[in-house]
């Protein structure tokens, strides 16, 4: 058997050459645990993220909007499925992943602990939240762990559609009545700063960025991704005729990027620690869904067992 030093050297060589790490390949335990943490956090974010939008399906202003929102929420359930499956290749069960979410041990994106107060929030979430997700996730299509990278290809395509759908809602509102435009502006005011927080703490405060960059789990830092989001989104707001709620926002000619104001990191950490507006509500909803769906899981298992038994009986005959 190869010694650990040789295995580590082979692993590092694959990372350096851009060769994907696959489930049966040897990997450092820290690499495995880092991916379980990151992929499960991503999966949890997808299924918790269904809740603030699912709240508006029955109140959508038209059948077209209702069908589009329903399809989007369904996509997010599918994204969770892909990601939980990718996490399972690292040797953790789905039941363990759910237990970690329900107990509070595992985290999900802080953005989903904010309430959706108006229909415009469906536009802001699509435009800003999914827009931020795309910037982060396109990078992950080239991440070093194969199952995660492959899952992200389809997810990014669908998130891109969600972002355009959200922007179209905001465009319609901004071109509507003064009340509708104000609704869009109010939504932008509430979702702008939480969207910037989605990229995580500053590079100086991030405990995982350096190692993740070394292992090519991440290809850009939190601050680089946040800057990219601001630079892309500000011109989009100008097209909408809406104002970014940041008095310090201005174009920096020297850097050819936007300077922007200070983020309230105290708010970010309070939400991450479970003290956001909807933290308890979100976890309670996920627990209720898990417990309420127990009979479906039991029925599926019973059906699979009967099917397997019938197959074995046919073989015996």
C-alpha positions as CSV (number, residue, x, y, z in Angstrom):
1,X,0.0,0.0,0.0
2,X,1.2,3.5,-0.8
3,X,2.3,5.5,2.2
4,X,0.4,8.7,3.1
5,X,3.1,11.0,1.8
6,X,3.0,9.4,-1.6
7,X,-0.8,9.6,-1.7
8,X,-0.8,13.2,-0.7
9,X,1.8,14.0,-3.4
10,X,-0.3,12.3,-6.0
11,X,-3.4,14.1,-4.8
12,X,-1.6,17.5,-4.9
13,X,-0.3,16.7,-8.4
14,X,-3.8,16.0,-9.7
15,X,-5.1,19.3,-8.2
16,X,-2.2,21.2,-9.7
17,X,-2.8,19.7,-13.2
18,X,-6.5,20.4,-13.0
19,X,-7.5,16.7,-12.9
20,X,-10.8,16.1,-11.1
21,X,-10.8,14.2,-7.8
22,X,-13.4,11.4,-8.0
23,X,-15.2,9.6,-5.2
24,X,-13.0,6.5,-5.3
25,X,-9.8,8.5,-5.4
26,X,-7.7,8.9,-2.3
27,X,-8.2,12.4,-0.7
28,X,-7.1,14.0,2.6
29,X,-9.8,13.8,5.3
30,X,-9.8,17.6,5.6
31,X,-10.6,17.8,1.8
32,X,-13.5,15.4,2.2
33,X,-14.9,17.2,5.2
34,X,-14.5,20.6,3.6
35,X,-16.5,19.4,0.6
36,X,-19.2,17.8,2.8
37,X,-19.6,21.1,4.6
38,X,-19.7,23.2,1.4
39,X,-21.9,20.9,-0.7
40,X,-24.3,20.3,2.1
41,X,-24.5,24.0,2.9
42,X,-25.3,24.6,-0.8
43,X,-27.9,21.8,-0.8
44,X,-29.6,23.1,2.3
45,X,-29.7,26.6,0.8
46,X,-31.6,25.3,-2.2
47,X,-34.3,23.6,-0.2
48,X,-34.6,26.3,2.4
49,X,-34.6,28.8,-0.4
50,X,-37.8,27.3,-1.7
51,X,-39.7,28.7,1.3
52,X,-39.7,32.5,0.9
53,X,-40.7,32.0,-2.8
54,X,-43.2,29.2,-2.3
55,X,-45.0,31.6,0.0
56,X,-46.0,33.7,-3.1
57,X,-47.1,30.9,-5.5
58,X,-50.7,31.3,-4.6
59,X,-50.5,35.1,-4.6
60,X,-48.8,35.6,-8.0
61,X,-50.5,38.4,-10.0
62,X,-51.2,36.3,-13.1
63,X,-51.3,32.7,-14.3
64,X,-48.1,33.2,-16.2
65,X,-46.3,34.5,-13.1
66,X,-47.7,31.6,-11.0
67,X,-46.5,28.9,-13.5
68,X,-43.0,30.5,-13.8
69,X,-42.6,30.8,-10.0
70,X,-43.8,27.2,-9.5
71,X,-41.3,26.0,-12.1
72,X,-38.5,27.9,-10.3
73,X,-39.3,26.5,-6.9
74,X,-39.4,23.0,-8.5
75,X,-36.0,23.7,-10.0
76,X,-34.6,24.5,-6.6
77,X,-35.8,21.2,-5.2
78,X,-34.0,19.5,-8.1
79,X,-30.8,21.4,-7.3
80,X,-31.0,20.2,-3.7
81,X,-31.4,16.6,-5.0
82,X,-28.3,16.9,-7.2
83,X,-26.2,18.4,-4.4
84,X,-27.3,15.9,-1.7
85,X,-26.4,13.1,-4.2
86,X,-23.0,14.7,-4.7
87,X,-22.4,15.0,-0.9
88,X,-23.4,11.3,-0.5
89,X,-20.4,10.3,-2.7
90,X,-18.2,11.5,0.1
91,X,-19.5,8.9,2.5
92,X,-22.2,10.7,4.4
93,X,-25.9,9.7,4.3
94,X,-28.7,12.0,3.5
95,X,-30.3,11.3,6.9
96,X,-27.1,12.7,8.5
97,X,-27.2,15.7,6.3
98,X,-30.8,16.5,7.2
99,X,-30.1,15.9,10.9
100,X,-27.3,18.4,10.7
101,X,-29.6,21.0,9.1
102,X,-32.5,20.4,11.6
103,X,-30.2,20.6,14.6
104,X,-28.5,23.8,13.5
105,X,-25.1,22.2,13.1
106,X,-25.1,22.7,9.4
107,X,-25.6,26.2,7.9
108,X,-27.3,27.5,4.8
109,X,-27.1,30.9,3.0
110,X,-28.0,33.7,5.4
111,X,-30.1,35.4,2.6
112,X,-33.0,33.0,3.1
113,X,-33.6,34.2,6.6
114,X,-35.2,37.4,5.4
115,X,-39.0,37.7,4.8
116,X,-40.6,38.3,1.4
117,X,-43.0,41.2,2.0
118,X,-44.2,42.0,-1.5
119,X,-44.5,40.5,-5.0
120,X,-41.5,42.7,-6.0
121,X,-39.4,40.5,-3.7
122,X,-39.8,37.6,-6.2
123,X,-38.1,39.9,-8.7
124,X,-35.4,41.1,-6.4
125,X,-34.6,37.5,-5.3
126,X,-34.3,36.4,-8.9
127,X,-32.3,39.4,-10.0
128,X,-30.0,39.8,-7.0
129,X,-29.9,36.6,-5.0
130,X,-29.8,34.3,-8.1
131,X,-27.5,36.7,-9.8
132,X,-25.1,36.5,-6.9
133,X,-25.5,32.7,-6.8
134,X,-24.6,32.5,-10.5
135,X,-21.4,34.5,-10.0
136,X,-20.3,32.1,-7.2
137,X,-21.5,28.9,-8.9
138,X,-20.1,29.4,-12.4
139,X,-16.7,29.2,-10.7
140,X,-17.8,25.9,-9.1
141,X,-18.3,24.2,-12.5
142,X,-14.5,24.0,-12.5
143,X,-14.1,23.0,-8.9
144,X,-11.7,20.2,-8.2
145,X,-14.2,17.6,-7.0
146,X,-15.8,15.9,-10.0
147,X,-19.4,15.2,-8.8
148,X,-19.8,18.7,-7.4
149,X,-18.5,20.3,-10.6
150,X,-20.8,18.2,-12.8
151,X,-23.8,19.0,-10.7
152,X,-23.1,22.7,-11.0
153,X,-23.3,22.7,-14.9
154,X,-27.1,22.1,-15.0
155,X,-27.7,24.2,-11.9
156,X,-26.0,27.2,-13.4
157,X,-28.0,27.0,-16.6
158,X,-31.3,27.0,-14.6
159,X,-30.1,29.7,-12.2
160,X,-29.3,31.9,-15.2
161,X,-33.0,31.5,-16.3
162,X,-34.1,32.4,-12.8
163,X,-32.0,35.5,-12.8
164,X,-33.5,36.7,-16.1
165,X,-37.0,35.9,-14.8
166,X,-36.4,38.0,-11.7
167,X,-35.0,40.9,-13.7
168,X,-38.0,40.8,-16.0
169,X,-40.3,41.2,-13.0
170,X,-38.3,44.2,-11.8
171,X,-38.3,45.7,-15.3
172,X,-42.1,45.3,-15.5
173,X,-42.7,46.9,-12.1
174,X,-40.2,49.8,-12.8
175,X,-42.1,50.6,-16.0
176,X,-45.5,50.4,-14.3
177,X,-47.3,52.8,-12.1
178,X,-45.5,55.0,-9.6
179,X,-46.7,52.7,-6.8
180,X,-45.3,49.6,-8.7
181,X,-41.9,51.3,-9.2
182,X,-41.8,52.3,-5.6
183,X,-42.5,48.6,-4.7
184,X,-39.5,47.6,-6.8
185,X,-37.3,50.2,-5.2
186,X,-38.4,49.2,-1.7
187,X,-37.5,45.6,-2.5
188,X,-34.1,46.6,-3.9
189,X,-33.5,48.6,-0.7
190,X,-34.2,45.5,1.5
191,X,-32.3,42.9,-0.6
192,X,-29.2,44.7,-1.7
193,X,-27.1,44.4,1.4
194,X,-28.1,40.8,2.3
195,X,-27.1,39.9,-1.3
196,X,-23.6,41.4,-0.8
197,X,-23.4,39.3,2.4
198,X,-24.1,36.1,0.4
199,X,-20.5,35.9,-0.7
200,X,-19.4,35.3,2.9
201,X,-17.1,37.3,5.2
202,X,-14.2,39.4,3.9
203,X,-11.1,37.5,2.9
204,X,-9.3,38.7,6.0
205,X,-12.1,37.1,8.2
206,X,-12.7,34.0,6.2
207,X,-11.4,30.8,7.8
208,X,-11.8,28.6,4.8
209,X,-10.8,30.7,1.8
210,X,-7.0,30.1,1.8
211,X,-7.3,26.3,1.9
212,X,-10.2,26.2,-0.5
213,X,-8.1,28.2,-3.0
214,X,-5.1,25.9,-2.6
215,X,-7.2,22.9,-3.3
216,X,-9.1,24.7,-6.2
217,X,-12.4,24.2,-4.4
218,X,-12.8,27.9,-5.0
219,X,-11.1,29.8,-7.9
220,X,-11.8,33.3,-6.6
221,X,-12.0,34.8,-3.1
222,X,-15.1,36.1,-1.4
223,X,-14.1,39.7,-2.0
224,X,-13.3,39.2,-5.7
225,X,-16.7,37.6,-6.3
226,X,-18.5,40.4,-4.3
227,X,-16.8,43.0,-6.4
228,X,-17.7,41.2,-9.6
229,X,-21.4,41.2,-8.5
230,X,-21.4,44.9,-7.8
231,X,-19.8,45.8,-11.1
232,X,-22.3,43.7,-13.0
233,X,-25.4,44.7,-11.1
234,X,-25.1,48.5,-10.8
235,X,-25.5,49.1,-14.5
236,X,-28.5,46.8,-14.5
237,X,-30.1,48.9,-11.8
238,X,-29.5,52.0,-13.9
239,X,-31.4,50.5,-16.8
240,X,-34.3,49.8,-14.4
241,X,-34.2,53.4,-13.2
242,X,-33.8,52.2,-9.6
243,X,-31.3,53.5,-7.1
244,X,-28.8,51.2,-5.3
245,X,-29.2,52.0,-1.5
246,X,-25.6,52.9,-1.0
247,X,-24.6,56.6,-0.7
248,X,-20.9,55.6,-1.0
249,X,-21.3,53.8,-4.3
250,X,-19.2,55.4,-7.0
251,X,-17.2,54.5,-10.1
252,X,-13.4,54.3,-9.5
253,X,-11.7,55.4,-12.7
254,X,-8.3,54.1,-11.5
255,X,-9.5,50.6,-10.6
256,X,-12.2,50.6,-13.3
257,X,-14.5,49.1,-10.7
258,X,-17.2,50.4,-8.3
259,X,-16.3,51.5,-4.8
260,X,-19.1,50.6,-2.4
261,X,-20.0,51.2,1.3
262,X,-19.3,49.2,4.4
263,X,-21.3,46.1,4.9
264,X,-22.9,45.6,8.3
265,X,-21.1,42.4,9.3
266,X,-22.7,42.4,12.7
267,X,-26.0,41.8,11.1
268,X,-24.5,39.0,8.9
269,X,-23.1,37.2,11.9
270,X,-26.3,37.6,13.9
271,X,-28.3,35.9,11.1
272,X,-25.6,33.2,10.6
273,X,-25.9,32.4,14.4
274,X,-29.6,32.0,14.1
275,X,-30.9,35.4,15.1
276,X,-32.2,36.6,11.8
277,X,-35.9,37.6,11.1
278,X,-36.9,34.1,9.9
279,X,-34.3,31.6,11.1
280,X,-36.6,29.8,13.5
281,X,-39.5,29.8,11.0
282,X,-37.3,28.3,8.2
283,X,-36.0,25.5,10.3
284,X,-39.4,24.7,11.8
285,X,-40.8,24.5,8.2
286,X,-38.1,22.1,7.1
287,X,-38.6,19.9,10.2
288,X,-42.3,19.8,9.6
289,X,-41.8,18.9,6.0
290,X,-39.4,16.1,6.9
291,X,-41.6,14.7,9.6
292,X,-44.8,15.1,7.5
293,X,-43.1,13.3,4.6
294,X,-42.0,10.3,6.6
295,X,-44.9,8.2,5.3
296,X,-43.8,8.9,1.7
297,X,-40.3,7.7,2.4
298,X,-41.6,4.6,4.1
299,X,-43.9,3.8,1.2
300,X,-41.1,4.3,-1.3
301,X,-38.9,1.9,0.6
302,X,-41.6,-0.7,1.0
303,X,-42.3,-0.5,-2.8
304,X,-38.6,-0.9,-3.6
305,X,-38.4,-3.9,-1.3
306,X,-41.4,-5.5,-2.9
307,X,-40.1,-4.8,-6.4
308,X,-36.7,-6.3,-5.4
309,X,-38.4,-9.4,-3.9
310,X,-40.5,-9.9,-7.1
311,X,-37.3,-9.7,-9.2
312,X,-35.5,-12.3,-7.0
313,X,-38.6,-14.6,-7.3
314,X,-38.5,-14.4,-11.1
315,X,-34.9,-15.2,-11.1
316,X,-35.5,-18.2,-8.9
317,X,-38.2,-19.5,-11.1
